[in-house]
Amino acid sequence: MTKTVADHSAGYTAAICNFAATGHVLPDAAKAHAERLLADTLAGGAAGAASPEAQHMLAAVKGWGHSEDSRLLSLDGRLPAPSAAFFNGFAIHCLEWDAVHEPAVVHALSVVTAALLAASDRKGGSDSEAFLTALAIGVDIASGIGLSATGPMRFFRPASAGIIGAALAVARLEAIAPVHYPDVMGLAYSFCSGTMQAHVEASVALPLQIGNAARAAITAVDLVKADMDGPHNALQGPFGYSALIEEIDLADYVASLGKVWRIAEVSIKPYPSGRASHGALGALAGIQEEHGLKPDDIDSIALYAPPLIHRLVGRSYKADMSPAYARLCFAILAPMMLRDGHIDPRHFDAAGLNDQALVPLANNTQVVLDDNPDGNALAPQRLVLSCRNGKTIERTIDANLGSPEAPMNSAQYNQKYSLCRDLADTLCDPRIFDHPLVYATEPK
């Protein structure tokens, strides 16, 4: 008797593994979203790869092996596939510029893209349709696990859900026999890690958790190829994901598999900062353009927001903040936006974060917790500016800029990609920006 995925797993795990293994033909709309979001992810990753943080950790990654299987985003170098996946995953997330599935609270492209890029490179490239389909499936599974959560995050969901989506995506791209997909999922779950403590402390461990998940996704597939098995009830077992990481109810997500492509629901981030800041930053950009206001025209800013916004970007201004802290601090991001009309990562150094044109308003900017009971909600929000001339400006924010409900316009896309290109290493392969799918599937 021929074994199937269902023989090795049960219930929702089998359904998700079967979805990952099925010979899908992506609908045109889902394919277009996959290609658009791949371009966005590679551009942000190229900028992140040239950042000081990425350069600091590169020395450690280079010590993990010396083969030259897979490329490093934006840089002239190659590393073993797991190490390249680690570096590229870190680079994609370290500037907080990576796409996010808002209802799931999952940066769904980051781990999946980093892992697939490394896997494709080491096998000499891949078919573009196969790559995009694997990408869409990995994003779907990572997002679906996040969507299934029944409470607020304890673990860093982009890593804990992302590793499972990424591992199954790599298994598909590498043509692993479907009967082994539960082993891939089980090993990915066994390697799952990354808590929200890094976010509470605004630690660089956040992008390190993304990198670690991308590396572990590659490793899970490699171990299955070497005849290692994994637990087969990774999601629902007595010590599975739902019991230990966070409670999930997969019924609705599994019922939608193959009918709703979650990649169409992913938001692009216009600014290199925590996604929870983008609704208010987009509103501030509009206010600045309309009224010509600068930070010294404003006495105070209050953002009335749901618990998740307050938790993620409601921290106070500190003179000695790190770049990682600043990216998650609405108090400094707001005056930056009023001064410049955009957010530039090059200003996240000691001089930029202590600019006296920003500090007075930063000390008078706060995120105020509203009465929204939804622990995963990003809207609605209410922004209130108290001007020095006695006027008050208010905006209600129903959707974050870059979301399907509030898409970026062409000028906003161009502003982001132009800045990413400026930040990327001078040796950056231009195909990352000019032909991103070719870059991903045709390594030189």
C-alpha positions as CSV (number, residue, x, y, z in Angstrom):
1,M,0.0,0.0,0.0
2,T,1.4,3.4,-0.9
3,K,1.8,5.6,2.1
4,T,0.2,9.1,2.1
5,V,0.7,12.1,4.3
6,A,-2.5,11.1,6.2
7,D,-0.9,7.8,7.2
8,H,1.7,9.7,9.2
9,S,-0.3,12.5,10.7
10,A,-3.8,13.4,11.7
11,G,-6.3,16.1,11.3
12,Y,-5.1,19.6,10.7
13,T,-1.4,18.6,10.4
14,A,-2.3,16.3,7.5
15,A,-4.4,18.9,5.8
16,I,-1.6,21.5,5.9
17,C,1.0,19.0,4.8
18,N,-1.2,17.9,1.9
19,F,-1.8,21.6,1.0
20,A,2.0,22.2,0.9
21,A,2.6,19.1,-1.3
22,T,-0.3,19.5,-3.8
23,G,0.5,20.4,-7.4
24,H,-1.0,23.9,-7.3
25,V,-1.2,26.3,-10.2
26,L,-1.3,29.7,-8.6
27,P,-4.2,31.9,-9.6
28,D,-2.9,34.9,-11.6
29,A,-3.8,37.3,-8.7
30,A,-1.9,35.2,-6.1
31,K,1.1,34.9,-8.5
32,A,1.2,38.7,-9.0
33,H,1.1,39.3,-5.2
34,A,3.9,36.8,-4.7
35,E,6.1,38.5,-7.3
36,R,5.3,41.9,-5.9
37,L,6.1,40.9,-2.3
38,L,9.2,39.1,-3.3
39,A,10.5,42.3,-4.9
40,D,9.7,44.3,-1.8
41,T,11.4,41.7,0.5
42,L,14.6,41.6,-1.5
43,A,14.8,45.4,-1.7
44,G,14.4,45.7,2.1
45,G,16.8,42.8,2.6
46,A,19.4,44.4,0.4
47,A,19.2,47.6,2.5
48,G,19.4,45.6,5.7
49,A,22.4,43.6,4.6
50,A,24.4,46.8,4.4
51,S,23.4,48.0,7.8
52,P,25.9,48.2,10.7
53,E,24.0,45.5,12.6
54,A,24.2,43.0,9.7
55,Q,27.9,43.7,9.2
56,H,28.5,43.1,12.9
57,M,26.9,39.6,12.8
58,L,28.4,38.6,9.5
59,A,31.7,37.7,11.1
60,A,30.0,35.2,13.3
61,V,28.0,33.6,10.5
62,K,31.1,33.3,8.4
63,G,32.6,31.1,11.1
64,W,29.9,28.4,10.6
65,G,31.2,26.9,7.4
66,H,33.2,27.6,4.3
67,S,31.3,26.2,1.3
68,E,29.9,28.6,-1.2
69,D,26.4,27.3,-1.8
70,S,24.2,30.4,-1.5
71,R,24.4,34.2,-2.0
72,L,24.3,36.9,0.7
73,L,21.8,39.6,-0.2
74,S,23.5,42.8,-1.4
75,L,27.0,41.5,-0.7
76,D,29.7,39.9,-2.8
77,G,30.0,36.6,-1.0
78,R,28.5,33.1,-0.5
79,L,28.1,30.8,2.5
80,P,26.6,27.3,3.1
81,A,22.8,27.4,2.6
82,P,21.9,27.4,6.3
83,S,24.3,30.2,7.1
84,A,23.2,32.3,4.1
85,A,19.6,31.8,5.1
86,F,20.4,33.0,8.6
87,F,22.2,36.1,7.3
88,N,19.5,36.9,4.8
89,G,16.7,36.4,7.2
90,F,18.4,38.8,9.6
91,A,19.0,41.3,6.8
92,I,15.4,41.2,5.7
93,H,14.0,42.0,9.2
94,C,16.7,44.1,10.8
95,L,15.5,47.4,9.5
96,E,11.8,46.6,10.3
97,W,11.0,47.1,6.7
98,D,9.6,43.6,5.8
99,A,6.1,42.8,4.7
100,V,3.6,41.7,7.3
101,H,0.2,39.8,7.4
102,E,-1.5,42.2,9.9
103,P,-4.4,40.0,11.1
104,A,-1.9,37.2,11.7
105,V,0.8,39.5,13.2
106,V,3.3,37.6,11.1
107,H,6.1,39.0,8.9
108,A,5.2,36.2,6.6
109,L,7.7,36.8,3.8
110,S,10.9,37.1,5.8
111,V,11.7,33.6,7.0
112,V,10.2,32.0,3.9
113,T,12.1,34.1,1.4
114,A,15.4,33.7,3.1
115,A,15.1,30.0,3.3
116,L,13.8,29.5,-0.3
117,L,16.6,31.8,-1.7
118,A,19.3,29.7,0.0
119,A,17.6,26.4,-1.1
120,S,17.3,27.6,-4.7
121,D,20.9,28.8,-4.8
122,R,22.5,25.6,-3.7
123,K,20.7,23.6,-6.3
124,G,21.8,26.0,-9.0
125,G,18.5,27.9,-9.4
126,S,14.9,27.0,-9.8
127,D,11.9,27.4,-12.1
128,S,10.3,30.8,-11.5
129,E,6.8,29.3,-11.3
130,A,7.9,26.7,-8.8
131,F,9.7,29.3,-6.7
132,L,6.6,31.6,-6.6
133,T,4.3,28.8,-5.7
134,A,6.5,27.6,-2.9
135,L,6.7,31.2,-1.7
136,A,2.9,31.6,-1.7
137,I,2.4,28.3,0.1
138,G,5.0,29.1,2.8
139,V,3.5,32.5,3.4
140,D,0.0,31.0,3.5
141,I,1.0,28.5,6.2
142,A,2.9,31.0,8.3
143,S,0.1,33.4,8.1
144,G,-2.6,30.8,8.7
145,I,-1.0,29.6,11.9
146,G,-0.9,33.3,13.1
147,L,-4.5,33.8,12.0
148,S,-5.5,30.7,14.1
149,A,-4.1,32.1,17.3
150,T,-6.8,32.7,20.0
151,G,-4.9,35.2,22.1
152,P,-2.1,37.8,22.1
153,M,1.5,36.8,21.3
154,R,3.9,35.3,23.8
155,F,6.3,33.9,21.3
156,F,7.6,36.0,18.3
157,R,5.1,34.7,15.8
158,P,7.1,35.7,12.7
159,A,9.7,33.2,13.8
160,S,7.5,30.5,15.5
161,A,5.0,30.3,12.7
162,G,7.4,31.4,10.0
163,I,9.7,28.4,10.5
164,I,6.9,26.0,9.8
165,G,5.8,27.7,6.6
166,A,9.4,28.1,5.4
167,A,10.4,24.5,6.1
168,L,7.4,23.2,4.1
169,A,8.1,25.6,1.3
170,V,11.7,24.4,1.1
171,A,10.5,20.8,1.1
172,R,8.3,21.6,-1.9
173,L,11.0,23.4,-3.8
174,E,13.5,20.5,-3.2
175,A,10.9,17.9,-4.2
176,I,10.8,16.0,-0.9
177,A,8.4,13.1,-1.0
178,P,5.0,14.2,0.4
179,V,5.1,11.3,2.8
180,H,7.9,13.0,4.6
181,Y,6.2,16.4,5.0
182,P,5.0,15.6,8.6
183,D,8.7,14.9,9.5
184,V,9.7,18.3,8.0
185,M,7.0,20.0,10.0
186,G,7.8,18.1,13.1
187,L,11.5,19.0,13.0
188,A,10.7,22.6,12.2
189,Y,8.5,22.7,15.3
190,S,11.3,21.0,17.3
191,F,13.6,23.9,16.3
192,C,10.9,26.5,16.9
193,S,12.0,29.4,19.2
194,G,11.9,33.1,19.7
195,T,9.9,34.9,22.4
196,M,8.4,38.4,22.7
197,Q,10.9,39.3,25.4
198,A,13.2,40.5,22.6
199,H,10.5,42.9,21.5
200,V,9.8,44.1,25.1
201,E,13.5,45.0,25.4
202,A,13.8,46.2,21.8
203,S,16.7,43.8,21.3
204,V,18.5,43.0,18.1
205,A,17.5,39.4,19.0
206,L,14.3,40.1,17.0
207,P,15.9,39.8,13.6
208,L,18.3,37.1,14.9
209,Q,15.2,35.1,15.7
210,I,14.1,35.5,12.1
211,G,17.5,34.4,10.8
212,N,17.6,31.5,13.2
213,A,14.2,30.3,11.9
214,A,15.3,30.5,8.3
215,R,18.4,28.5,9.0
216,A,16.4,25.9,11.0
217,A,14.0,25.6,8.1
218,I,16.8,24.6,5.8
219,T,18.2,22.3,8.5
220,A,14.9,20.5,9.0
221,V,14.7,19.6,5.3
222,D,18.3,18.5,5.2
223,L,17.8,16.2,8.2
224,V,14.7,14.6,6.6
225,K,16.7,14.1,3.4
226,A,19.3,12.2,5.7
227,D,16.5,9.9,6.9
228,M,15.8,11.6,10.2
229,D,12.2,11.8,11.3
230,G,10.3,14.3,13.4
231,P,7.2,14.2,15.6
232,H,4.0,13.8,13.5
233,N,1.5,15.7,15.7
234,A,3.5,19.0,15.9
235,L,0.6,21.3,16.0
236,Q,-2.0,19.5,18.1
237,G,0.0,17.0,20.2
238,P,0.0,17.2,24.0
239,F,3.3,19.1,23.8
240,G,2.7,20.6,20.4
241,Y,2.5,24.1,19.1
242,S,-1.0,24.8,20.4
243,A,-0.1,23.5,23.9
244,L,3.2,25.2,24.4
245,I,3.7,28.1,22.0
246,E,0.2,29.6,21.8
247,E,-3.3,28.2,21.6
248,I,-4.5,27.9,18.0
249,D,-7.8,26.9,16.5
250,L,-7.0,25.8,12.9
251,A,-10.5,24.9,11.8
252,D,-11.3,28.0,9.8
253,Y,-7.8,28.2,8.3
254,V,-7.8,24.6,7.2
255,A,-11.3,25.0,5.7
256,S,-9.9,27.9,3.5
257,L,-6.8,26.1,2.2
258,G,-6.4,26.5,-1.5
259,K,-9.6,28.7,-1.7
260,V,-8.2,31.9,-0.1
261,W,-4.5,32.7,-0.9
262,R,-3.3,34.5,2.2
263,I,-0.4,36.2,0.3
264,A,-3.1,38.5,-1.1
265,E,-3.7,39.8,2.4
266,V,-0.1,40.8,3.2
267,S,0.8,44.4,3.8
268,I,3.9,46.2,2.5
269,K,5.7,48.5,5.0
270,P,6.4,51.9,3.7
271,Y,8.7,52.9,6.5
272,P,11.7,51.1,8.2
273,S,10.0,50.9,11.6
274,G,7.6,48.7,13.6
275,R,4.4,48.0,11.7
276,A,2.4,49.3,14.6
277,S,3.7,52.8,13.9
278,H,2.7,53.0,10.3
279,G,-0.9,54.0,10.6
280,A,0.1,57.1,12.6
281,L,3.2,57.8,10.5
282,G,1.2,57.7,7.3
283,A,-1.3,60.2,8.9
284,L,1.6,62.4,10.0
285,A,3.0,62.4,6.5
286,G,-0.3,63.6,5.2
287,I,-0.5,66.3,7.9
288,Q,3.0,67.5,7.2
289,E,2.3,67.8,3.5
290,E,-1.0,69.5,4.0
291,H,0.0,72.0,6.7
292,G,3.7,72.3,6.3
293,L,4.2,71.6,10.0
294,K,7.6,70.9,11.6
295,P,8.4,69.4,15.0
296,D,8.7,72.8,16.7
297,D,5.2,73.8,15.6
298,I,3.8,71.0,17.7
299,D,3.4,71.1,21.5
300,S,2.4,67.4,21.9
301,I,1.2,64.3,20.1
302,A,-1.1,61.6,21.5
303,L,-1.9,58.4,19.7
304,Y,-5.0,56.6,21.1
305,A,-4.6,53.0,20.0
306,P,-5.4,49.4,20.7
307,P,-3.3,47.2,23.1
308,L,-1.1,45.8,20.4
309,I,-0.1,49.3,19.2
310,H,0.6,50.4,22.7
311,R,2.6,47.2,23.4
312,L,4.7,47.3,20.3
313,V,5.6,51.0,19.8
314,G,4.4,52.8,22.9
315,R,7.8,53.0,24.6
316,S,9.1,56.3,25.8
317,Y,11.9,58.4,24.2
318,K,15.4,57.7,25.7
319,A,18.6,59.6,25.0
320,D,20.6,56.5,24.9
321,M,18.3,54.3,22.8
322,S,19.7,51.8,20.3
323,P,18.6,51.7,16.6
324,A,16.5,48.6,17.4
325,Y,14.7,50.6,20.2
326,A,14.2,53.6,18.0
327,R,12.5,51.6,15.2
328,L,9.9,50.5,17.8
329,C,9.5,53.9,19.4
330,F,6.7,56.1,18.1
331,A,7.9,59.0,20.3
332,I,11.0,59.5,18.1
333,L,9.5,58.3,14.9
334,A,6.7,60.9,14.9
335,P,9.0,64.0,15.0
336,M,11.3,62.4,12.4
337,M,8.3,62.1,10.1
338,L,7.3,65.7,10.7
339,R,10.8,66.9,10.0
340,D,11.6,64.8,6.9
341,G,8.4,63.5,5.5
342,H,9.8,60.0,5.6
343,I,11.9,57.7,7.9
344,D,15.6,57.2,7.0
345,P,17.5,54.4,8.8
346,R,20.7,56.5,8.5
347,H,19.3,58.8,11.2
348,F,19.1,56.0,13.8
349,D,22.6,56.8,15.2
350,A,23.4,58.7,18.4
351,A,23.5,62.0,16.6
352,G,20.3,61.5,14.8
353,L,18.4,60.2,17.8
354,N,19.5,63.1,19.9
355,D,18.9,65.9,17.4
356,Q,17.5,68.8,19.3
357,A,15.1,69.5,16.5
358,L,13.4,66.3,17.6
359,V,13.9,65.8,21.3
360,P,11.4,68.2,22.8
361,L,8.5,66.8,20.8
362,A,9.8,63.2,21.3
363,N,9.5,63.8,25.1
364,N,5.9,65.0,24.6
365,T,4.7,62.2,22.3
366,Q,2.8,59.2,23.8
367,V,0.8,56.2,22.8
368,V,-2.4,56.1,25.0
369,L,-4.1,52.7,25.5
370,D,-7.7,52.8,24.4
371,D,-10.5,50.4,25.4
372,N,-10.3,48.0,22.4
373,P,-10.5,44.5,23.8
374,D,-8.9,42.8,20.7
375,G,-5.3,41.9,21.6
376,N,-4.3,41.5,18.0
377,A,-6.0,44.6,16.5
378,L,-4.0,47.4,14.7
379,A,-7.0,49.7,14.2
380,P,-8.8,51.9,14.7
381,Q,-6.5,54.6,16.1
382,R,-7.0,58.3,16.8
383,L,-4.1,60.7,16.4
384,V,-4.2,64.1,18.1
385,L,-1.7,66.9,17.5
386,S,-1.7,69.9,19.9
387,C,-0.1,72.8,18.0
388,R,1.7,75.7,19.6
389,N,-0.7,78.2,17.9
390,G,-3.5,76.7,19.9
391,K,-5.0,74.6,17.1
392,T,-5.7,70.9,17.5
393,I,-5.4,68.5,14.5
394,E,-7.1,65.1,14.7
395,R,-7.1,62.1,12.4
396,T,-8.9,58.8,12.7
397,I,-6.9,55.8,11.3
398,D,-8.9,52.9,10.1
399,A,-6.1,51.1,8.2
400,N,-2.3,51.2,8.1
401,L,-0.6,52.6,5.0
402,G,0.5,49.7,2.8
403,S,-2.3,47.3,3.8
404,P,-4.8,46.0,1.2
405,E,-7.3,48.5,2.7
406,A,-4.9,51.5,2.3
407,P,-2.4,50.6,-0.5
408,M,0.6,52.7,-1.2
409,N,0.6,54.8,-4.3
410,S,3.3,54.7,-7.0
411,A,5.1,57.7,-5.5
412,Q,5.3,56.0,-2.1
413,Y,6.5,52.7,-3.6
414,N,9.2,54.6,-5.5
415,Q,10.3,56.5,-2.4
416,K,10.8,53.2,-0.6
417,Y,12.7,51.4,-3.3
418,S,14.8,54.5,-4.1
419,L,15.9,54.6,-0.4
420,C,16.5,50.9,-0.3
421,R,18.7,51.1,-3.4
422,D,20.6,54.0,-1.9
423,L,21.2,52.0,1.3
424,A,22.3,48.8,-0.4
425,D,26.0,47.9,-0.7
426,T,27.8,49.2,-3.7
427,L,28.5,45.6,-4.9
428,C,24.8,44.8,-4.8
429,D,23.5,42.8,-7.7
430,P,21.3,45.2,-9.6
431,R,18.8,42.5,-10.4
432,I,17.6,42.6,-6.9
433,F,15.9,45.9,-7.8
434,D,15.5,45.6,-11.6
435,H,14.6,41.9,-12.0
436,P,13.9,40.4,-8.5
437,L,12.4,37.1,-9.7
438,V,15.4,36.5,-12.0
439,Y,17.7,37.3,-9.1
440,A,15.9,34.8,-6.9
441,T,15.8,31.9,-9.4
442,E,19.0,32.4,-11.5
443,P,22.1,32.6,-9.3
444,K,25.2,33.6,-11.2
